[in-house]
Amino acid sequence: MYLVDSHCHLDLLDLTLDHGSLDQVLSRAQAHGVQYFLNVCVKLSDFPLLLRTAEAYPFVSASVGSHPNEQHEEVSLDALVKLAENNKVVAIGETGLDYFRSTGDLAWQRDRFRTHIHAAKESQKPLIIHTRDAKQDTIHIMQEEDASQAGGVMHCFTEDWDTAKQALDLNFYISFSGIVTFKNATTIQEVAKRVPMDRILIETDSPYLAPHPQRGKPNEPSYIRYTAEYIASLRNMNIDEFAAQTTQNFFRLFKGAMKPYV
């Protein structure tokens, strides 16, 4: 079985229990069927570290971008496009809007989101979009800036079907994290049942948001199997079939990622 963790933060993992070894974390994930990892950038200042990690492993790719809560980081179109030229970089982001953890005049956040969309279109690499308490503005900017030209994924999706449908209409995939396994996540579970099977991705967003039954623990890529099994059950699918389809979806979207031998 081949699973892909389409969104993780390998360089933010606490490796204390693994004697400082990322090798052990990745080997544990591979033992659970996870064969490919997209290591997602949240701060441009951390990008060199992400790139070193991606270059060390043929089954790890990277993105480049600045999370919407990184208010004091300078982000330019030219810088994003230049960094995205590296062949280990397969996406722009994560980017988007977060009105939950940011306050005040958030025009800077919307402007930065637009910059990332422009970079994705110019570099011809898909977007990784984060949205929290900002679904209307997120979709509006995506529509206004014609983000469909780049396509991408709504990562860690936590919104309703209407928002998912609008994103799908803009050429975006929908990615589900461990949140979908939570008992009170009924709205997300309904979306997970309805999204076309060829537009679903799964992710850990590790070290955050560990799925049931690991909820409350630091998350890691090996835990993605719980999310895969849960959504497969929701959709009355065989886990191997679900894994194969979501893996195919990943490599269709992130064309720069090196496909594993399967």
C-alpha positions in Angstrom: 0.0 0.0 0.0 1.3 3.4 -1.0 0.1 6.5 0.9 1.2 10.1 0.5 1.4 12.6 3.3 0.5 15.6 1.1 1.1 18.2 3.9 3.5 17.8 6.8 6.1 19.9 8.5 9.0 17.6 9.0 11.4 20.2 10.2 9.0 21.2 13.0 8.8 17.6 14.5 10.1 17.0 18.0 12.7 14.4 17.4 13.7 13.9 21.0 12.2 10.4 21.3 13.9 9.5 18.0 17.4 10.5 19.2 17.3 13.5 16.9 16.8 11.3 13.8 14.4 12.2 11.1 15.4 8.9 9.5 13.5 7.0 12.2 10.4 9.0 11.8 10.3 8.5 8.0 11.2 4.8 8.4 8.3 4.4 10.8 6.0 6.1 8.4 7.2 3.8 5.5 6.5 0.8 7.6 2.9 2.0 7.8 2.7 2.4 4.0 3.5 6.1 3.7 5.9 6.4 0.8 6.0 10.1 -0.1 6.0 13.3 1.8 5.4 17.0 0.9 7.3 19.1 3.4 5.5 22.4 3.5 7.0 25.8 4.1 5.5 28.3 6.6 8.4 30.8 6.8 10.7 31.9 4.0 13.4 32.1 6.6 13.1 28.4 7.2 13.1 27.5 3.5 16.9 26.6 3.3 16.3 23.9 6.0 13.3 22.5 4.2 15.3 22.4 1.0 18.1 20.5 2.7 15.6 18.0 4.0 14.0 17.5 0.6 17.4 17.1 -1.1 18.4 14.5 1.4 15.5 12.2 0.6 14.3 11.3 -2.9 10.8 10.7 -1.5 10.4 14.2 0.0 9.4 17.3 -1.9 9.1 20.9 -0.6 7.0 23.9 -1.1 7.9 27.6 -0.7 5.7 30.2 0.9 4.8 32.2 4.0 1.9 31.3 6.3 -0.7 34.0 6.7 0.2 34.4 10.3 3.8 35.3 9.6 3.0 39.0 9.6 6.6 40.4 9.8 8.1 38.4 7.0 9.0 40.2 3.8 7.5 38.3 0.8 8.0 39.4 -2.8 6.8 37.9 -6.1 10.3 37.8 -7.5 11.6 35.9 -4.4 8.9 33.3 -4.5 9.3 32.7 -8.2 13.1 32.5 -7.9 13.0 30.0 -5.0 10.3 27.9 -6.8 12.8 27.3 -9.6 14.4 24.5 -7.6 13.3 21.1 -8.9 12.6 19.9 -5.3 9.9 22.6 -5.0 6.6 21.4 -6.2 4.2 24.0 -4.8 3.7 27.6 -3.6 2.5 28.0 -0.1 1.2 27.5 2.4 -0.6 30.7 1.9 -4.1 32.0 2.3 -6.0 33.9 5.0 -6.3 33.3 8.8 -8.7 35.6 10.6 -8.7 33.4 13.7 -5.1 34.1 14.9 -4.6 37.5 13.3 -6.2 40.7 14.4 -6.5 44.3 13.2 -6.3 45.5 9.6 -5.5 42.4 7.6 -5.1 44.1 4.2 -1.4 42.9 4.4 -2.6 39.3 4.6 -4.9 39.6 1.6 -2.1 41.3 -0.4 0.3 38.6 0.5 -2.2 35.9 -0.6 -2.5 37.6 -4.0 1.3 37.7 -4.3 1.4 33.9 -3.7 -1.3 33.4 -6.4 0.6 35.5 -8.9 3.8 33.5 -8.1 2.0 30.2 -8.6 0.7 31.3 -12.0 4.1 32.6 -13.0 6.0 29.5 -11.8 3.3 27.1 -13.0 3.2 25.3 -9.7 0.0 24.6 -7.6 -1.0 26.5 -4.5 -1.4 25.2 -1.0 -4.1 27.2 0.6 -4.8 27.7 4.3 -8.1 29.3 5.4 -9.5 29.8 8.9 -12.5 32.0 9.7 -12.0 33.6 6.3 -13.7 31.4 3.8 -15.6 34.1 1.9 -12.6 36.3 1.5 -10.4 33.3 0.6 -12.8 32.2 -2.2 -13.3 35.8 -3.4 -9.6 36.4 -3.8 -9.1 33.0 -5.5 -11.9 34.0 -8.0 -10.7 37.5 -8.5 -7.1 36.5 -9.1 -8.0 33.5 -11.3 -6.3 31.0 -9.1 -7.8 28.3 -11.2 -4.9 28.9 -13.7 -2.5 27.5 -11.1 -4.9 25.1 -9.3 -3.9 23.6 -6.0 -5.3 22.3 -2.8 -7.4 23.5 0.1 -5.3 22.0 2.9 -6.6 20.8 6.2 -10.2 21.4 5.0 -12.6 22.4 7.8 -15.4 24.2 6.0 -18.8 23.2 4.6 -19.8 21.7 1.3 -20.6 25.0 -0.3 -17.0 26.2 0.2 -15.7 22.9 -1.0 -17.8 23.1 -4.2 -16.6 26.6 -4.9 -13.0 25.5 -4.5 -13.5 22.4 -6.7 -15.0 24.7 -9.4 -11.7 26.7 -9.3 -9.7 23.6 -10.1 -8.7 22.8 -6.5 -8.4 19.6 -4.6 -9.6 19.1 -1.1 -7.3 17.7 1.6 -8.4 16.2 4.8 -6.3 16.0 8.0 -6.9 14.1 11.2 -9.7 16.5 12.2 -12.0 14.5 10.0 -11.8 11.6 12.5 -13.0 13.7 15.4 -16.4 12.9 16.8 -17.7 16.4 16.5 -16.4 17.0 12.9 -19.7 16.0 11.2 -19.7 18.9 8.7 -16.2 17.9 7.5 -17.2 14.2 7.4 -20.1 15.1 5.1 -17.8 16.9 2.8 -15.4 13.9 2.8 -18.2 11.8 1.6 -19.2 14.2 -1.3 -15.9 15.3 -2.8 -15.2 13.5 -6.1 -12.8 10.7 -5.4 -10.3 12.0 -8.0 -10.0 15.3 -6.1 -9.3 14.1 -2.5 -5.9 14.3 -0.8 -5.0 13.4 2.8 -2.4 14.9 5.1 -1.2 14.9 8.7 -0.2 18.6 9.0 2.2 17.0 11.5 3.3 17.8 14.2 -0.3 19.2 14.6 -3.8 17.6 14.7 -3.2 14.0 15.4 -6.1 11.8 14.3 -8.2 9.6 16.6 -7.0 7.4 18.3 -3.8 9.4 18.7 -5.6 12.7 19.3 -3.7 14.8 21.8 -0.3 13.4 21.0 2.2 15.1 18.7 1.3 14.1 15.2 3.7 12.3 12.8 3.4 11.1 9.2 2.9 7.4 10.2 -0.5 8.5 11.6 -1.9 9.3 8.2 -3.1 5.7 7.9 -5.8 6.4 10.5 -7.2 9.3 8.4 -7.0 7.2 5.3 -8.8 4.3 6.9 -11.5 6.6 8.4 -12.4 8.3 5.1 -12.3 5.0 3.2 -14.8 3.7 5.7 -17.0 6.8 5.3 -17.0 6.2 1.6 -17.5 2.4 1.8 -14.2 1.8 0.1 -11.4 -0.7 0.4 -8.3 1.0 2.1 -6.0 -0.1 -0.7 -8.2 1.3 -3.3 -8.5 4.6 -1.4 -4.7 4.8 -0.9 -4.1 4.1 -4.6 -6.5 6.8 -5.7 -5.3 9.5 -3.3 -1.7 8.8 -4.3 -2.6 9.1 -7.9 -4.3 12.4 -7.1 -1.2 13.7 -5.4 1.1 13.0 -8.3 -1.4 14.4 -10.8 -1.6 17.7 -8.9 2.1 18.0 -7.9 3.6 17.2 -11.2 7.1 18.0 -10.1 7.1 15.3 -7.4 9.2 12.2 -8.2 6.8 9.3 -8.4 7.7 6.3 -6.3 8.0 2.9 -8.0 4.8 1.1 -7.4 
